[in-house]
């Protein structure tokens, strides 16, 4: 099922009631999460679209793990944001909400504590002149081989040679220097930096198939220039077709930061946080951050506390405390009848089901009223490489469900 936006066919979200068949198939999640306690009417949201199909316009300019699905963002914006209304995304990641708001003609203010996420999100919604960008790219490419390599200190990486071949480090350094040497405007320079950062993981010794950093030496590439050239051309083609707008604002800020509550109020806040015991994005993106001269440890201190790689169920109380603080901060940014759409996931640690969503909603019951809930069933998207190796065909993604709860400000 598709719809047309700016003459392009884009995937739609399938929305059906939670029936006995779905309930039986996801019995552990339905019963463990207590989702039917949230609201008596529960839906199932899903999409048969492939990752390629979901990469329309500029959604696919950067491989960002655990992306917020575009059809869900579009569905929520269409349902809860008026034509002249505002949507806020305080953990915007790769910028799904900002792009969907742009395509739907709505205003958006998006934040993230990671400078990488902010950079990607900004490039994703900034239209450029394709002919000019391609000319700038040719100048950058001509400077790469003329740049003399120097010793490189990658901030926050104790042993860069563990993750990169020496030749790769020299190649990446030449590309980054060439981008900095060319006299171009800020938006064009940011575009080429995203293209550069978008190939860092690909040419490294780390696998590209999982969020966590694991060695996969066979995929390392000595010369990064061809990959940069291809990625830059892809991004140029994507963003040169975007509509122009001054209604999208993107800023680096943590959800824990209470500042900004006196600003304009929103119809809708979309929050898709890192899940407890799931990704720690400062770690997942540590290679890219290092090439931005950013220590991922500095970003880690501003993130929601979780138990990524720790495997300690008791740590959930820290996660709940941080999420509660962040979501109560957001309450001040909502209209009186505004909505908060929370897409979150429960987890199982050492065979113990952790009802993260229910625990969080219990903490918010005096400030938000639950209006709607849904199970989001992935088909192909966001299904991890490791999980895909254990399941085939129609089974891919079936154990990786999320919960979506729409809350109304009280």
N, C-alpha and C positions, 0 to 999 in steps of 0.2 A: 504494500500500500504506500503510495507516494502522494505528494502535493507539489505544486509549482511555486517557486520563489524566484523572482527575477529571471524568468524563462528557464529555470533549471529544475529538473525533477529531484526532489529530496525525500528521504524516507519519513514516513509518518509513524506515530506510536500506536500500537494496538492496545486497546483498553477493553477488558472483558471482566465480568463479575467473577469473584472467587467461587467456583463451583466445587462439587464433591470430587471431581477428577483432579483438579489442581490441588485441592486441599489434601487429598491422599498422596499425591506425588511429592508434595513438600511438607509432609506431616511434621517432621522434626522442627522445621522453621516455624510453621504455623502454631504448633503447640508450645515450642520452647520460647518463642518471642512473645507469645500472648497477643499477637497482632489483632485477634478478634475482640480483645478487651478494649483496644484503642478506639474502635468504632464498629458498630454492628455491620456496616456495609464495607466490604473489602474488595478491591479490584486487583487484577493482574495486569501489569504493564509489561509489554515485550515488543521486540522488533526483530524481524528476520533479516535486517540489513547487515551486510558484511562491513568489515572495517573500511574497505575501499568505498563502499556506498555512503558511509558516514563521514567521509573526508571531503564532502562537497564544499565549495568555496575555499576558505582557508582553514577548515577544521583539521586538515591533515598535515600542516606545515611542520609539526614537531611530534616526535614519538614520545608522548607523555603517558606514563603508566597510570592506570586507574582513572581514565578520563570520565568526566561527567557526560553522559550520552546526549547528543544534540536533540533528538526527538523529545526527550523528557523536558529539557529546558524550554523548547518551543511550546510544548503542551502547557506547561505551567504559566509561561508568560502570556500566552493567548487567553488562558482561563482567568488569571488573577490580576493582570495589569491593564489598566485603561489605555486608550490610544495616546493620551498625553501623560501617562503615569510613569513611575520610576521603579526599576528593579535593582536590587543590591545583591551582590555576591561577595561575601567577605572572605571566602577561601576559593578564589577563582581558578587556581591551577593553571591550565593551559588556555583558559579564556572561552570556554564553551558558551557560558551565559552572555558574555559581552558580544560575541558574534551573532548569536541568535537574536539578541535585542536589536542589534544593528540591522539585521535582515528584516525584522518585523517592524522597524521604525519606532521602537520604544527607546526611552532613555535608560542608561545603566551606569551605575557606579560600582566598580569591582576592585577588590583588594586582595592582596596575598602577602604573606610575610617573606616569601622568597623573591629575590630580585630576578631570578631566572623566569619564574612564572609571570611576573609583571612585564618583563621584556617580551616574552612570547605573546602574551595577551594583547599588548599594545600593537605589536606588528600584525597580529591576526586581524585587527579591525581598522588598520590604517591603509587606505587605498593609495597607490603610487602610480606614476607614469611608467608604464612598462618599457617603452622605448628608451627612456632616460636610464632606467635601472639596468637594462641590458648593456647599455653603453658603459655605465659605471662598472659593471661586472667585468667587461673586457679589460678595462684599465686595471682593475684589481688583479686579474689573472696575469696580466703582463708584468706586474710588479712582484709576483710571488717568487719567481726564480732569481730575481735581481736582489732580493732581500738576503742579507747575510745572517745566518743563524747565530744566536748567542746562548749562553747557558740559561736555562729556564728554571725558575723556582715556582712550582705550582702550589699555591696557598692551600693548606689543609690536607695535602697528600703527603704522608710520611715517606712513601717510597714510590715516586712516579714511575720508575722503571718496572714496577710490578704490574702496572696497568697499561703501560705504553712501551712499544719498541722505541729505541733511541731515535731511529729514523723517523718514526711517526711524530715524536715530540718536535723534531726539527721542522718537519713539514707543517705541522699545525702552527708553530711559531711564525713561520713565513707567511701563512695565510692571515693570521691575526694582525701581524705588522702591516701587511699590504692593505688590509681594510682600514687600519688607522691612518695610513699615509695618504690615501685618496681624499681629495677635497670634495666632500659631498654633505648634503644636509643631514640633520639628525635622524629623520625617519628612514632615510635610505641606508645610513650607517647601521641603524638598528636592524633593518631587514637582513643585511649581510652578516651581522653578528649572530642572528638567529640561525641563518644558514650554516654558519661556522659551528655554532654550538650543537646544531642538529646532527652533525656528522662526527662529533667527538666520540660518542659511545660506539658508533659504527666502526670506526677505524682503530679503536682501542683493543686491548686484550680481554675486555669484559664481554660477556654474552649480551646480546641485544634482545634475547627471548624472554627474559625475566626482569622484574623490577630490581630485585636485589643484585648486587654486584658479585658475579662469579666469573672466574677465569674461563675464557674460551679462546685460547691462544691461536687456534687455527684460523679465526676470522680476522685477526689483526692485519692492518694494511700499512705498508711503509709510506706510501704516497697518498696524502689526504686530498690533494688538489682536485683530482677527478670527481671525487665524491662531493666536495664543496661546490664545484661548478654545476653538477647536476641538481643538488639541493637548492642552490640559489635560483636556478632557472625555474624550478618547480614553485618556489615561493613567489617569485615575480609573477608568474602566470596566475597564481591563485589570488594574490591581493590586488592585482591590477584590474580585476573585474568587480571589486567591492563598490557598493554605493558610498557616496560621500556623506559624512555626518559629523556634527560637533556635539552629539548627545551621549558619547561614550567616554567615561572617565575611568582611568586605571591608575592605582596608587599602591605603593608598598606600605602595608600596615598589617599588624597582627590582629586577629579577632579578639585577642585579650586586651587590646588597646581601647579604652573607653572614649577617647577623643573623637569628636565628630558627631556626637549625639544631638547637637543643636542644629545640624544641617537639615536639608530638605527631607521630608518623610517619604517613605516608599510604600507602594501598594503591595509589593512582594519582596521577600528576602529568600534567596535560594542558598542553602548551605549543604555542601557535599564535603564533609570533613574526611581526613584520613581516618581509617577505621582502626579500632583498638586491635592490637596485635597484627596490624597490616603494615603498609608502607610508612617509612619515615622519610619524607621527601628530601630532607637535607642530605640524607645518606644515599638515597637512590640517585640523586642528581649531583653527587659530590664531584664527579669528574668534570661536568659542565661548569659548576660553580668555581672550581679551581682555575679553569681557563678564563673565568670572569674576574679573577683575582679576589674571590670571595671565599672565606673559610667557612665550610659547611657547619663547623661547630658553632659559629656565631649565629647562624640561622636556627640551629637546633634549639638554642636556648629560648627562642620565641615561639616555638611550635607547641601544639597540644601534646601533653605527656601521654605516652602510650606504652605498649609492651612489645614493640617490634623486635623480633629475634630473642626476646627475654623469656617468653613462655611462662609468665607468672600471672595467674588469674587475679590475684589480690591487687595487682596494679590497676585494675579497672576503676578503682575509687579515685585515683588521680586523674584518669581520663574523664570520668564523669564530672569531677569538680571543675576541670578546665573548660569542658564543653558547656557546663551550666553557666559559668561566669561569662563565657563568650556569647551565649545565646541570650542571656539577660542584658548584656550590653546592647545587643541588636534590638531588643524590644523598644528602646528609645528611638530607633530609626524607623519604626513602623507607624503608618496611619492607624487611627483608632480601630478601624475595621480591616487592617492589613493582615496579610498571611505570611507565615514562615513555612517554607517547604524544606523539610529535612530528609535527605537521602543518606542512609546510614546502614551499617551492617553489623549483625551479631557475629559471634565467633565461637569456636570450640577449641579448648586448650586441654591437652591430655585427657581427651574424651569427656571433658566437662563443658556443658553448654553455658555460655556466658550471655545472658539476656541484656546486652548493652543498651539496646533501644528502650526497653521497658524501664530499666534503671534510670536512664536519662529523663524519660518522660515523667516518671514519678517525682523527679526533682523540679520539674517545670510546671507542675499542675496548678500552681497558684498564679502563674503568670501567662500561661497559654492554654487554650482549650483545643483539644483534638477535634478536628472537623472531618478528616478524611484519611484513609490509609490504603496502601497498596503494596503488593509484592512485585518487585521488579525482577523479571526472569531474563537473564542474558541468554542470547542465542549463540552468537559468535564473539561479540565485542567484550572486551575486558577479561575474557577467559584466559587464565594464565597458561603459559607454555607447558609448565609441568602438569597442570591439570589436563590439558589437551592430549598429553601423551597417555593418560590413563583412560580417556573416554574418546569415543569415535562418533563421527557424524552428528546425528540428532541429539546425542548425549552431551555434546560440548557445552560447558557453561552451566549445567543444571544444578551443580552444587554451589554455585557462586551467586546466590540471590541476595538482593538488597531489600531493605524496607524503606518505603517512602511514606512519610507522615506529614500531612498538611495541618498546621496549627494556626489558630486565630488568636490575635492579641486580646487579652482580657483586661 
